[in-house]
Amino acid sequence: MRFAFLVAWSLYISAGFAQTADVSAPTRMSGKLNKVRIVGKNQDGYVVRFSGGEELIHIYGNDLKLASARTLDFKGGDGDLQHILLNKTGASLFYLHGEKRQTMLMMQPVNSKFIEMSKPIVIDTFIDRRDLVDANLHFKASIDQNYTLFYYPVFANDLIKSMQMTCIDRAANVIYKTYMPIGRPEKDMEYAKSLVDNAGNGYLIFTAEKDAKDNTYGDVYYVMRIDKNNGQLTSYTIKCEKEIFGEPQFEIDNVNGNLIFCGFYDQKGDPADAAANGFFYLQYEAATGMLKHAAYNVFTSAFMTSLTGRDAGNKYNRLFTFSIRKMLLRLDGGAMFAAESVIKDKREVMVSSPSMSMMNNPYNSYRTINTFSYNDLIAFSIKSDGSLDWNTIMRKKQVSEEDNGFNSSFAFMNEKDKVHFLYLDEISTTGSANEYKLSSKGSADRTILFSQEDKDILLIPKLSKQVAPNELVIPSVKSGVFRLVRVQY
């Protein structure tokens, strides 16, 4: 996405139905199913995966009618499904098959109705039980979906001895398999990230040793790279010169050949009073680790005053509750990222009963209620040199109780020179679907899209998926009934 180099702060509010929203017929979910995921769209239609006590696939046609439904059993009782790769028609299913002393990662080709077409293919083998592999095997796909990197820790005593990494192409050819030497405790690798670029080169990124001054991980990361052409391993370090606040972001810029390392930083660096004073944006040459650009941008007083509504003195000049939720790379080497304010809290509520009142019990009983608040969004557009192009504040307020914020947050849609943030104005079946349409110049237009009550739905925006340049698909689960919701632009 390319954003123009112009600052704009205007915010408009309107109501209308500029987009088309279609809803599938209701489908009652089995009690064995407790998870839903939008896999994507191909020539067969929209593919939805339900999981829990079993694995179920639904395929919806362009008219959103249910065209096919199939329960996956893999014939042999296996079924630890790891990944679904959609082809133009049909798909490739990756699952685990366990034997006495080893576990194999299998690939099963299926047709447009998810029926097996041929014998499964062995992709990789792990010298561990199936339950261990299921808990620790991860994968990462390239942006164009042409390469998939599977990675798994190899343990020795209390250390991760190495990382077993296997990359395949879309035809299930193994491009390379290697064991990256690690030699670190398991907890050190808890937040390891893996990336694979559109050329098939693989990357493993993890934190350096703990900082002696405050005994925390932070600021320096190791990058280990596998060259697709010769399987050669190279390594280098990347570093933020300030204390990192929250979880940093890593991404491969396939257009410019860069590794992007960005996030919020804390100028004070006090673990007891952590908050963000600004953001950093670092560009490295992905193949060599050579630093190309480094920028640290402090939040201005005008921005903080606009966000908080208070004079940005020492007390109100930092972000405490915001985390980066989404990042898009610009064609010129810059980026746009969106941060959301999330607050998880609890409160005590006094509980009384008729029996207690009759007994004149002098002691009160209390119940703890967990509350979840998903509030304002901030979008930052960053130039190729890391400096700020513009930032825009988008107001929202979502509060719910005892639901882990399941229907909160937002759905995201990238439409050429604009992006859309779709969210519920109220976390209930009576709430409306609203959106902010953010232009490449930084102006945000808020629109009321449709009433959930009119369509008999309850959206799960954070589980949405963009499946075409002009289509966003969002799951809805209301009273155990599933519907697929499509928003077209």
Helices and strands as residue ranges (DSSP letters): E 11-15, E 20-23, E 27-28, E 33-42, E 45-52, E 55-60, E 66-72, E 80-86, E 91-98, E 103-110, E 121-126, H 130-136, E 138-141, E 147-156, E 159-169, E 174-185, G 186-189, E 193-196, E 202-207, E 220-226, E 233-239, E 243-253, E 258-266, G 271-273, E 278-285, E 291-298, H 301-308, E 322-329, E 335-351, H 354-358, E 365-382, E 388-394, E 398-401, E 411-415, E 418-424, E 432-439, E 444-451, H 452-455, G 461-463, E 465-468, E 471-478, E 481-488
